[in-house]
Amino acid sequence: MKAFFSLCLCAMMASNAFAQTTNDKQKNGNVAESSYVICNNPDTPAHFEGGERAAHNFIKANMKYPYQAQREAVEGKVIVSYILNEDGLADEVEAIEYNGIKATKDKGIAKLALEKLLKEYPKLKPKAQKRYEEAVQSLLVEAVRLVFNMPKATPAMKDGKPVCVKCTIPVEFEYKEKHI
């Protein structure tokens, strides 16, 4: 379980209106560079009050397993990337990976996950394909929502001043029949 939060553990709070997954950005062609100056070597790293256990408990307590994913019994690990600003809040939050699948210039994560599934089950009917792709997309959106709603973090510090850092955090979805 330690590996679950071995990446940068940062916390933040923001509106769901700003949530945008990599798939959405790929479709819209709106992938923009960050407007933040990112510090790659802070003197003090950002941290979530209560550490890894508290972050894990927050995600577990606040996860709303999406209906689409429940219906299709879809599960997995979503890696979420974000910038933790000087105030300890997240910005530019996006899902960047699902079960090792990353978006490309031409295709989003959910579409690539479907293509991988079709290699294993080539006769999957179009309706089932659509439901699976929607289920994966719903996990990406929920992971972004969870990260946006985490409590405020203590920002990273450089030379005694708070700085922006790029962070990633995994969000694991484990399907259990009792979710339905």
N, C-alpha and C positions, 0 to 999 in steps of 0.2 A: 504494500500500500504506500510505502514511502516514495516509490517511483511515481505514484499518481500525481504528486505535487512537487516533483523534483525540479521542474522548470520554475521560472520566476513566479513567485506567489505575490500577487499584488491585488488590491481590492479597490472597488470603485462603485459609484452610484451614478446613474444617468437615465435618461428617458428611453424607453423602447422605441420611440419614434426615430432614433438615430441608428438603430440596429440595421446592419446591412451585411449579408453574407457574401462570401466570395462569389457564389453563383450569381447573385443579383448584380454585382459589379461587373462580372464578365459579360452578362447579357446586355447591360446598359452601356458598356464600354466606358465606364466612369472611373477606372482605376487611376487615382491621382496620387502623387507623391505626398508624403507627410508635410504638414506645415510647421511641425515641431523640430526644434534642434534636439536631437537625441544624444544623451550622454552614454557612451559605451563603457566607461570605466568609473562609475561613481565611487566615492570614498566609502559611503554607507549604502547598501542596497535597500530598495523598497521592501517593506514587509507588511504582512497582514497580521493584525493584532490577534494573538492566540496561535499563530503559526499554522503549520500544515493541517493539524487536526481540526482547528476551527474552520479553516477554509473548506475542508472536506465535509464537515458537518453542515456548513451553510449550503453547499451545493446539494447535498443529500436531502436536507430539510425543505429546500425551495424548488427542487426539480418538479416540473409538471410534465410527466412523460407524455409526449404528443399522441393524440388518438390515432393518427395515421400510422405512426411507428408501432403502436400497440397492435393495431389491426393486422399489420403485416409481419409482426414479430421481428422488427428490425432493431438492432442494437449496435453498439460500438463506441469507439473513442473519437471525439471531435477535439481537434486542437484549435484553440481560440487565441488570436493575436490581438494585442491592443497596445496603446501608448498610455502609460501612467504619467499624468502631467504633474506639475509642481504642487498642485493642491491635493494630490493623492487620488485624483479622479481619472477614470478611463475615458479615452477618446479613440476614434478610429478602430473600433472593435469589429473584428471579422472572423468568421470561421475559415481556417486556411487548410484544414486537412480532416479527412474522415477515414478511419481505419487504414491509414497510410496512403490514401488517395488525395492528391493535390490538384487544384484547378490548373488548367492550361490556358493559353491565350484564346483558344477556340471553344473550350468546353468547361462548364462548371463541375464542381465536385459531384453533385447528385447524378448528372449525366454520365460521368466517368464511372461512378459506382454501378450504375445500371449496365454499362457496357461490360464491366467485370463480371457481373452476375450473369449476363447473357452468354458469356464464354462457358460458364458452368451449366446453364440451363438454356440452350439455344432455342428451344421450342416454347418459351414463355410467351403467353398471349399478350397482345398489345395493352389490354386493360390492366393486367397484372403488372406489366412493365411500368405503366403510368403510376399505379398505386405505389410501387416500390420506390420510384424516383421521388414522389411526393413524400413518402415516409422518411427517406434520407434527408430531404430538404427540411422537413419539420424538426429533425434532430439538430441540424445546423442552426436553425433559427432559435430553438430552445437553448442551445449552448450559449449563443450570443446574448440572449435575454438574461441568463443566469449571471454571466460575467458582468453585464451592465448593472445588475442589481446587487452585486456584492457590496458590503459596507466599505466605507472609505479606508484607504491604506495610508500608512506612513510613507511619504515619498522618499525617493533616493536622494542622497545629499552629495554634493561636490563642493569642496572648499567652504563648507558651512552653509551652503545655499541649496534649496530644493531644486532638483533637475528632472527633466523628462527622461524616461527610459522605455525601451521597447520590451514588452513582456509576452509570454505565451503561457497558457495553462490548459491542461487536458480536462475534458469533461466526459466522464464515462457513463454510458447508458447501458444498463443491464436489463434485458427483457425478462419479466416474470409474468406468468399468466394472471396473477392476482391484480395486475395493473388495470385490466379491462373491467 
